[in-house]
């Protein structure tokens, strides 16, 4: 019987990794990011888990809440993201 789980999508994987890292660098949990983006926590969780059910409007809201261009979310860094890699305003 074939595996019912969909194959991994590298673009969604990179998106999820980057959103999670940027959120953590701000000191936010998923609920805080969701509130800042005007989304529900399950949507943020879906993005971070590389769910195929998350649409572009939600991704755009997350980028805005994190204070980055949407293209940043789709670019997995060669090394783990750190505060020196991106200028992040932790006050937001």
BELZI-V238932 format. One record per residue. N is the residue number from 0. PHI is phi as a letter, one per 20 degrees, with the letter a starting at -180 (NA if undefined). NEAR is the number of other ideal C-beta (glycine too) atoms within 10 Angstrom. D_CENTER is the distance of its C-alpha to the mean C-alpha in Angstrom with 2 decimals. Layout:
BEGIN
N;PHI;NEAR;D_CENTER
N;PHI;NEAR;D_CENTER
END
This chain:
BEGIN
0;NA;3;32.80
1;f;4;29.57
2;f;6;26.26
3;f;5;24.71
4;f;6;21.13
5;f;10;19.63
6;f;6;19.29
7;f;8;16.08
8;d;13;14.43
9;f;10;13.54
10;f;10;11.49
11;f;18;9.24
12;f;13;9.45
13;f;16;8.50
14;g;22;5.41
15;f;21;4.54
16;f;17;6.34
17;f;23;5.28
18;f;23;2.18
19;f;18;5.03
20;f;18;7.56
21;f;23;7.30
22;f;22;7.41
23;f;12;10.19
24;f;16;11.88
25;f;19;12.38
26;n;8;13.86
27;e;19;11.96
28;e;12;11.74
29;f;19;9.73
30;f;12;12.77
31;f;15;12.87
32;f;26;9.50
33;g;23;10.64
34;f;14;13.97
35;f;19;13.05
36;e;20;11.34
37;m;12;14.27
38;c;20;12.65
39;e;14;13.59
40;g;14;11.97
41;f;13;12.30
42;f;22;10.06
43;f;28;7.04
44;g;17;8.58
45;f;19;9.04
46;f;27;5.67
47;f;20;5.36
48;e;13;8.98
49;m;18;8.95
50;f;15;11.18
51;f;9;13.25
52;e;10;13.89
53;e;22;10.92
54;e;10;12.32
55;f;8;11.91
56;g;9;12.95
57;f;19;10.06
58;f;18;7.60
59;f;13;10.23
60;f;19;10.42
61;f;27;6.96
62;g;20;7.89
63;f;14;11.24
64;f;23;10.56
65;e;25;8.99
66;m;17;11.99
67;c;17;10.93
68;f;11;12.05
69;g;15;9.96
70;f;8;11.50
71;f;16;9.92
72;f;21;6.47
73;d;14;8.89
74;d;10;10.98
75;f;16;10.93
76;f;14;13.35
77;f;5;16.59
78;d;6;16.50
79;g;9;14.02
80;f;18;12.48
81;c;11;14.87
82;f;9;16.02
83;f;7;18.42
84;f;14;16.01
85;c;16;14.47
86;e;8;16.37
87;d;17;14.53
88;e;8;16.47
89;f;10;16.29
90;f;6;18.64
91;f;10;16.25
END
